[in-house]
Amino acid sequence: MNMPQIDILEKDFSNFDGVINHCPHGYRVLDYVPVGICIFDKNYQVIFWNKCLAQWSNVEPPDIVGKNIIEKFSTLNSPGFKERVDYVFKGGPPVLFSSQLHRNTVPCTLSDGSYMIQKTVISSMPSSAKPDEYFALMAIENATELSRKVSEYRTLRNKAMEEVKLRKKTEEDLRETNKKLIEHQDIKMNEERLKVLLEMSGATAHELNQPLMTLLGTIELMCMTQDIPEETLKYINNIEKSARRIANIVSKIQQIRQYQTKKYLNDVSIIDFNQADPLADSSTEVKI
Amino acid sequence: MDKINISHEQLEAIKELCNIGVGKGASVLNTMLSCHITLSVPHVKIVSSKDFKEELKLFAKDSSISAVSLSFKGTISGSAQLMFPTETASSLVAVLVDESDDLDMDALRAGTFCEVGNIVLNGVMGSISNILDLTFDYSVPEYIETDPENFINKPSVTQQDSHVLLARTRFSIDELDIDGDIALFMKIAAIHTLIETIEKKFEF
């Protein structure tokens, strides 16, 4: 077997009879390490309990040495604990207990009343007295500060993530509002244009209708006159055609209900008079 | 000795040892956690450190690698590692502790991942140790997070004659299926010793 032996463990183990009423002298050096140390045998009876662990847990060595550690601390009676640790007594690999899955192995109250969060490693420790016999060395680290720092970091990170999320949503809302505002502006502008257009078309139609009626009436009277030369009658018919065409345009102006333009020459837009009547003559248009 | 000759039966025996080991690990995890976890080893192979480098780059994709490393010394010496791409490792911990999946692999998660790795690797090493009657001296498991290139440059991987016994392990937890690698880094001589021990034990 290729097992390294720790010198301090060479002493006192020949006297170990299962229950030790005092701390083996060789372990005393473990009283000076800043981690909680406990050594127990395969029956889970405590052999050594260092000063650090005594201070943290308020359990003095005489109150725990020789007693069953699982019976003393119910936190160790969790599912899987014994199953994992049993293998340590056969020389198996160290067993880890993380602070997230096991808040603590030995409950220790801190000055603020909260429980210490712990990280625990239980390692196999060969006995110098009996070959193939192993003890369990439980080393407990105080992971409270680390856990608090990580929790603070997570809180800050989540807050930052929330802020980023909120900012993205605000930006999205702003874009949407801006889009609606532009749409609203377009609608208002079109309404204004239409209003002006309707006023203009109404006035135009009204003002043009009066002289147009006079013109058409006069043409009709002229046509009823006897002995008009044929050449003159031809001219009168042309005047009547144009007057009726003007009457048609006036009628279309009266029918305008929306502001609708179409392209004209040189990038100029003109009001589309044919909007209400798609079959109407496309030559009837007004430049704006 | 610079080449590994291993028969199909020997490889199957190693696969069986790994399956027994991860089965024990799954059993422990199921007693500890509220979710149900199934572990299996679909295939096992032995690759050179050079080939492993390429495998690891493909396995990690663009992520860093998170690993739990357990070194052992004895009749056979080497290092056992459970490896995942870091994002996958973080997702695994998130499922196991019922947390949201959008957190980084911080110190708390690294500690939890280290415990999960410890349980799985202890199962595998315990299985090898018990069934083959081998005794090891173990170091305390440690968490490693690095990019694949740095991981590959570790001395244990880059040694000229080191080989890797690679066991692809499937973690099935509720509806999540993820693959991790259990890698046993050993020198060629150690792998030969392992194969010889298996031959004697199973009388191939």
Chai-1 contact restraints between the chains, C-beta under 6 A:
chainA,res_idxA,chainB,res_idxB,connection_type,confidence,min_distance_angstrom,max_distance_angstrom,comment,restraint_id
A,M1,B,T135,contact,1.0,0.0,6.0,A-B,restraint_1
A,N2,B,G74,contact,1.0,0.0,6.0,A-B,restraint_2
A,M3,B,D137,contact,1.0,0.0,6.0,A-B,restraint_3
A,P79,B,T31,contact,1.0,0.0,6.0,A-B,restraint_4
A,P79,B,M32,contact,1.0,0.0,6.0,A-B,restraint_5
A,G80,B,V28,contact,1.0,0.0,6.0,A-B,restraint_6
A,G80,B,T31,contact,1.0,0.0,6.0,A-B,restraint_7
A,G80,B,M32,contact,1.0,0.0,6.0,A-B,restraint_8
A,E83,B,V28,contact,1.0,0.0,6.0,A-B,restraint_9
A,R84,B,V28,contact,1.0,0.0,6.0,A-B,restraint_10
A,Y87,B,G126,contact,1.0,0.0,6.0,A-B,restraint_11
A,G92,B,G126,contact,1.0,0.0,6.0,A-B,restraint_12
A,P93,B,L70,contact,1.0,0.0,6.0,A-B,restraint_13
A,P93,B,N122,contact,1.0,0.0,6.0,A-B,restraint_14
A,P93,B,M125,contact,1.0,0.0,6.0,A-B,restraint_15
A,P93,B,Y138,contact,1.0,0.0,6.0,A-B,restraint_16
A,P94,B,V140,contact,1.0,0.0,6.0,A-B,restraint_17
A,L96,B,C114,contact,1.0,0.0,6.0,A-B,restraint_18
A,L96,B,E115,contact,1.0,0.0,6.0,A-B,restraint_19
A,L96,B,N118,contact,1.0,0.0,6.0,A-B,restraint_20
A,S98,B,G111,contact,1.0,0.0,6.0,A-B,restraint_21
A,S98,B,T112,contact,1.0,0.0,6.0,A-B,restraint_22
A,S98,B,E115,contact,1.0,0.0,6.0,A-B,restraint_23
A,S99,B,G111,contact,1.0,0.0,6.0,A-B,restraint_24
A,Q100,B,V97,contact,1.0,0.0,6.0,A-B,restraint_25
A,Q100,B,L108,contact,1.0,0.0,6.0,A-B,restraint_26
A,Q100,B,T112,contact,1.0,0.0,6.0,A-B,restraint_27
A,L101,B,T112,contact,1.0,0.0,6.0,A-B,restraint_28
A,L101,B,E115,contact,1.0,0.0,6.0,A-B,restraint_29
A,V121,B,V140,contact,1.0,0.0,6.0,A-B,restraint_30
A,L146,B,A107,contact,1.0,0.0,6.0,A-B,restraint_31
A,V150,B,D106,contact,1.0,0.0,6.0,A-B,restraint_32
A,V150,B,A107,contact,1.0,0.0,6.0,A-B,restraint_33
A,V150,B,L108,contact,1.0,0.0,6.0,A-B,restraint_34
